[in-house]
Amino acid sequence: MIARHLLEKRLIACANIFPISSLYWWEGEIAEDNEFVLLAKTSEFYYEKVMDEVEKMHSYDVPAIIRIPVSSNSKYFDWLMDEIE
């Protein structure tokens, strides 16, 4: 739902979704859950807007929204920029 929303708003060009098992501290205890990682591909320019949208929609009080700077081949970068601008 979040990925489709970001795509429809043209804030991301592509989304990859991975099911994962997570262990983490929550409210003084170790929690274990099945979750999903959303890898949302966008430009640095849209990071704040993507973060705001995800925070509004996410069911967690503290979603992990992490920016990982990367580089890509020029054809992929051009495609990405064409899709979000």
C-alpha positions in Angstrom: 0.0 0.0 0.0 2.8 2.4 0.9 4.8 1.6 -2.2 1.9 2.1 -4.5 1.0 5.4 -2.9 4.6 6.7 -3.4 4.6 5.5 -7.0 1.2 7.2 -7.7 2.5 10.4 -6.2 5.6 10.1 -8.5 7.9 10.3 -5.4 9.7 7.1 -6.3 10.4 5.3 -9.6 10.6 1.8 -8.3 9.9 -0.3 -5.2 11.2 -3.6 -4.0 9.5 -5.4 -1.2 11.2 -8.1 0.8 9.6 -10.2 3.6 11.9 -10.5 6.7 11.9 -11.8 10.2 12.9 -9.0 12.7 14.1 -9.0 16.3 14.3 -5.7 18.1 14.0 -3.9 21.4 10.5 -2.5 22.0 9.2 -1.1 25.3 11.9 -2.9 27.4 11.5 -6.3 25.8 12.8 -8.1 22.8 10.1 -8.3 20.1 10.0 -10.7 17.2 7.9 -10.0 14.1 7.5 -10.9 10.5 7.8 -7.6 8.6 8.5 -6.3 5.1 11.4 -4.1 3.9 10.5 -1.6 1.3 13.4 -0.4 -0.9 12.0 2.8 -2.5 14.2 4.2 -5.3 14.1 7.9 -5.6 16.4 11.0 -5.7 17.9 12.8 -2.8 15.6 15.7 -3.6 12.5 13.6 -2.7 13.8 11.9 0.4 12.0 14.3 2.8 8.7 14.0 1.0 9.0 10.2 0.9 9.8 10.2 4.6 6.8 12.4 5.4 4.4 10.2 3.4 5.7 7.0 4.9 5.4 8.4 8.5 1.8 9.4 7.8 0.8 6.0 6.4 2.9 3.5 8.4 1.2 1.5 11.2 4.3 1.6 13.5 4.9 4.4 16.0 8.6 4.4 15.0 9.0 3.2 11.4 12.6 2.7 10.2 13.0 5.2 7.3 16.7 5.0 6.3 18.4 6.8 3.5 21.2 4.9 1.8 23.2 7.0 -0.7 24.1 4.9 -3.8 25.3 5.3 -7.3 24.0 3.6 -10.4 24.7 3.2 -14.1 23.8 6.3 -16.1 20.9 4.6 -18.0 19.2 3.5 -14.8 19.7 6.9 -13.2 18.2 8.7 -16.3 15.2 6.3 -16.2 14.7 7.0 -12.5 14.9 10.7 -12.9 12.4 10.6 -15.9 9.9 8.7 -13.8 9.9 11.0 -10.7 10.1 14.3 -12.4 
